[in-house]
């Protein structure tokens, strides 16, 4: 007896169906959608602190699903500190994706450092306060309570990026206490405000909520009152010097996918994909 043989056309159809199924299964592992690019090189990301906690949780899943290795540099959205994102790009450090406050990202587009039209808004971020762990938590629930707390605090730390710029140029003026409070406020470069508060170098710290929550040794008090809150949108874009812009865009899609929203939300951010 001869072995049963499928007609050639049926075998071709079966092979095609099997191949299509394998592609579909591979696509299910990719939050960003589409077929993963060939793993031919590292993807370089520069991210500011506001999105760091969410990014650090999401990155390993992207690496697993695509086979790509992601290398990360951290820095402030603005300012001339040596490790700020504008300074890093100015030194031509490798970058495929940059993630920072939207106004700072748009400035980089205007400077030709980021591809125009590649900007994608990822999250909305609010500003909050923290004290050293175990210290009394002052009242900041209303504008009047916030003013009293700032006037009474012996020292205040604030960031050199978006939240700190708002604090030193607008918030204190709006509250009418700039002359009394600014002299005892310290602008923190190249370090988390929460870290400064945790070691006792400042009694009160102000920064993006998502940057305060991961820090050990502090107690988060709460956000600024709604009347004086400043929400910052953090966005991603493709660096003009990117050697692999397609992979960069795939990573941005991954970070902005609805499936990433729960991870983002638990870090104290509002995911834009959920709006």
C-alpha positions as CSV (number, residue, x, y, z in Angstrom):
1,X,0.0,0.0,0.0
2,X,1.3,3.4,-0.9
3,X,1.3,6.3,1.6
4,X,-1.7,8.6,1.3
5,X,-0.6,11.9,-0.5
6,X,-2.4,15.3,-0.3
7,X,-2.8,17.0,-3.7
8,X,-0.2,19.7,-4.2
9,X,-2.7,22.5,-4.1
10,X,-4.2,21.4,-0.7
11,X,-0.7,21.1,0.8
12,X,0.1,24.6,-0.4
13,X,-3.1,26.0,1.2
14,X,-2.3,24.2,4.4
15,X,1.2,25.6,4.5
16,X,-0.1,29.1,3.8
17,X,-2.7,28.9,6.6
18,X,-0.1,27.6,9.1
19,X,2.2,30.4,8.1
20,X,-0.5,33.0,8.6
21,X,-1.4,31.6,12.0
22,X,2.2,31.8,13.1
23,X,2.3,35.5,12.1
24,X,-0.9,36.2,14.0
25,X,0.3,34.5,17.2
26,X,3.5,36.5,17.0
27,X,1.5,39.7,16.6
28,X,-0.4,39.0,19.8
29,X,2.7,39.4,21.9
30,X,3.3,42.9,20.6
31,X,1.5,45.7,22.3
32,X,2.7,48.1,19.7
33,X,1.1,46.2,16.8
34,X,2.7,45.1,13.6
35,X,5.4,42.6,13.0
36,X,8.5,43.0,15.2
37,X,11.5,44.4,13.3
38,X,14.5,42.2,13.0
39,X,16.6,42.4,16.2
40,X,19.6,44.1,14.5
41,X,20.7,46.7,17.1
42,X,20.0,48.4,20.4
43,X,17.3,51.1,20.6
44,X,18.5,54.1,22.6
45,X,16.0,56.0,24.7
46,X,16.3,59.3,26.6
47,X,13.6,59.8,29.2
48,X,12.9,62.4,31.8
49,X,11.9,61.6,35.4
50,X,8.1,62.1,35.0
51,X,7.7,59.0,32.9
52,X,10.6,57.0,34.3
53,X,8.7,54.7,36.7
54,X,6.2,53.7,34.0
55,X,8.8,53.3,31.4
56,X,11.0,51.1,33.6
57,X,8.0,48.7,34.1
58,X,7.0,48.6,30.5
59,X,10.4,48.3,28.8
60,X,11.1,44.6,29.7
61,X,7.8,43.5,28.0
62,X,8.8,45.4,24.8
63,X,12.2,43.7,24.8
64,X,10.7,40.3,25.3
65,X,8.1,40.7,22.6
66,X,10.4,42.1,20.0
67,X,13.8,40.7,20.8
68,X,15.3,44.2,20.8
69,X,17.5,45.5,23.5
70,X,16.7,49.0,24.8
71,X,19.4,51.2,26.3
72,X,18.3,54.1,28.5
73,X,19.7,57.5,29.5
74,X,17.9,59.5,32.1
75,X,17.8,63.3,32.4
76,X,15.6,66.4,33.0
77,X,13.3,67.7,30.3
78,X,15.0,71.1,30.3
79,X,17.9,73.0,31.7
80,X,21.6,72.9,31.1
81,X,22.6,70.2,33.7
82,X,25.1,67.9,32.1
83,X,22.7,65.0,32.2
84,X,19.6,66.8,31.0
85,X,18.1,65.6,27.7
86,X,18.9,68.8,25.8
87,X,22.5,68.6,27.0
88,X,22.8,64.9,26.0
89,X,21.5,65.6,22.6
90,X,23.8,68.6,22.3
91,X,26.7,66.2,22.8
92,X,25.3,63.9,20.2
93,X,24.8,61.0,22.5
94,X,22.9,58.1,20.7
95,X,19.2,58.5,20.7
96,X,16.3,57.0,18.9
97,X,13.4,57.9,21.2
98,X,13.2,60.9,23.5
99,X,10.5,61.2,26.2
100,X,10.0,64.5,28.0
101,X,7.6,67.3,28.8
102,X,5.7,68.3,25.6
103,X,6.9,72.0,25.5
104,X,10.5,70.8,25.8
105,X,9.9,68.2,23.1
106,X,8.5,70.8,20.8
107,X,11.5,73.0,21.4
108,X,13.7,70.1,20.3
109,X,11.6,69.8,17.1
110,X,12.2,73.5,16.4
111,X,16.0,72.9,16.9
112,X,16.0,70.0,14.5
113,X,16.8,67.4,17.2
114,X,13.5,65.6,16.9
115,X,11.5,64.6,13.8
116,X,8.6,67.0,13.2
117,X,5.3,65.2,13.4
118,X,6.7,62.3,15.4
119,X,5.5,63.6,18.7
120,X,3.0,61.4,20.6
121,X,1.5,62.4,23.9
122,X,1.8,59.6,26.4
123,X,0.6,60.8,29.9
124,X,-0.6,63.7,32.0
125,X,1.4,64.3,35.1
126,X,0.5,66.3,38.3
127,X,2.7,67.9,40.9
128,X,2.7,66.9,44.5
129,X,4.5,67.2,47.8
130,X,6.4,64.8,50.2
131,X,8.0,64.9,53.6
132,X,10.6,62.7,55.2
133,X,9.2,59.3,56.3
134,X,7.5,59.6,59.7
135,X,7.5,63.4,59.7
136,X,4.2,65.2,60.4
137,X,2.2,65.7,57.1
138,X,1.3,69.4,56.7
139,X,-2.0,70.4,55.2
140,X,-1.9,71.3,51.5
141,X,-5.6,70.5,50.8
142,X,-6.6,74.1,50.0
143,X,-4.7,77.1,48.6
144,X,-4.8,78.9,51.9
145,X,-3.4,75.7,53.7
146,X,-0.7,75.4,51.0
147,X,0.4,79.0,51.6
148,X,0.6,78.4,55.4
149,X,2.6,75.2,54.9
150,X,5.1,76.8,52.6
151,X,5.5,79.8,54.9
152,X,6.1,77.5,57.9
153,X,8.5,75.0,56.2
154,X,12.1,75.6,57.2
155,X,13.4,74.4,53.8
156,X,11.8,73.3,50.5
157,X,13.4,71.3,47.6
158,X,12.1,71.5,44.0
159,X,13.3,70.1,40.7
160,X,15.2,71.7,37.9
161,X,12.7,70.5,35.4
162,X,9.0,71.2,34.5
163,X,7.5,71.2,38.0
164,X,10.3,73.2,39.5
165,X,10.2,75.8,36.7
166,X,6.5,76.3,37.5
167,X,7.2,76.5,41.2
168,X,9.9,79.2,41.0
169,X,8.5,81.3,38.2
170,X,4.7,81.1,38.7
171,X,3.4,79.3,41.8
172,X,5.0,81.4,44.4
173,X,4.0,84.6,42.6
174,X,0.4,83.4,42.3
175,X,0.3,82.6,46.1
176,X,1.9,86.0,46.9
177,X,4.7,84.6,49.0
178,X,7.7,84.6,46.7
179,X,9.8,87.0,48.8
180,X,9.3,84.9,51.9
181,X,9.6,81.4,50.5
182,X,12.0,81.5,47.6
183,X,15.1,82.2,49.7
184,X,14.6,79.0,51.6
185,X,13.9,77.0,48.5
186,X,16.6,74.9,46.8
187,X,16.6,73.9,43.1
188,X,17.8,70.3,42.8
189,X,20.0,69.3,39.9
190,X,20.6,65.7,38.7
191,X,18.9,64.1,41.6
192,X,15.4,63.2,42.7
193,X,13.8,65.7,45.1
194,X,12.5,62.8,47.1
195,X,16.0,61.6,47.7
196,X,17.0,65.0,49.1
197,X,14.0,64.9,51.4
198,X,14.6,61.3,52.5
199,X,18.1,62.1,53.8
200,X,16.8,65.2,55.7
201,X,18.3,67.9,53.5
202,X,14.9,69.5,53.0
203,X,11.8,69.5,55.1
204,X,9.4,69.6,52.1
205,X,9.8,68.4,48.5
206,X,7.8,69.3,45.4
207,X,8.0,67.3,42.2
208,X,5.9,65.3,39.7
209,X,3.8,62.8,41.7
210,X,5.2,59.9,39.6
211,X,8.8,60.9,40.6
212,X,8.0,61.1,44.3
213,X,6.1,57.8,44.7
214,X,9.0,55.4,44.0
215,X,11.3,57.0,46.5
216,X,11.9,55.1,49.7
217,X,12.3,57.1,52.9
218,X,9.6,59.7,52.2
219,X,5.8,60.0,52.8
220,X,3.8,61.4,49.9
221,X,1.4,64.1,51.1
222,X,-0.8,64.7,48.1
223,X,-1.1,66.9,45.0
224,X,-1.3,70.6,44.7
225,X,-4.8,72.0,45.1
226,X,-6.7,72.0,41.8
227,X,-6.8,75.8,41.6
228,X,-3.0,76.0,41.4
229,X,-2.2,72.6,40.0
230,X,0.0,72.5,36.8
231,X,-0.5,69.4,34.7
232,X,2.3,68.5,32.4
233,X,1.9,66.3,29.3
234,X,4.9,64.0,28.8
235,X,5.4,63.0,25.2
236,X,7.7,60.9,23.0
237,X,9.3,61.7,19.7
238,X,11.8,60.2,17.3
239,X,15.3,61.7,17.3
240,X,16.5,63.0,14.0
241,X,19.8,61.3,14.5
242,X,18.0,57.9,15.0
243,X,19.6,55.1,13.1
244,X,16.4,53.0,13.3
245,X,13.4,55.2,13.2
246,X,11.0,52.4,12.4
247,X,11.9,50.6,15.7
248,X,11.7,53.9,17.5
249,X,8.1,54.4,16.3
250,X,7.3,50.8,17.3
251,X,8.5,51.4,20.8
252,X,6.4,54.6,21.0
253,X,3.3,52.7,19.9
254,X,4.0,50.1,22.6
255,X,4.2,52.8,25.3
256,X,1.0,54.4,24.1
257,X,-1.0,51.2,23.6
258,X,-4.2,50.8,25.7
259,X,-2.7,47.6,27.2
260,X,0.0,49.8,28.8
261,X,-2.5,52.1,30.6
262,X,-2.9,50.1,33.8
263,X,0.9,50.0,34.4
264,X,1.1,53.7,33.7
265,X,-1.8,54.6,36.0
266,X,-0.3,52.8,39.0
267,X,2.8,55.0,38.8
268,X,0.7,58.2,39.5
269,X,0.2,59.2,35.8
270,X,-2.9,59.6,33.7
271,X,-2.4,57.6,30.4
272,X,-3.4,59.5,27.4
273,X,-4.4,56.3,25.6
274,X,-7.2,55.9,28.1
275,X,-8.8,59.3,27.4
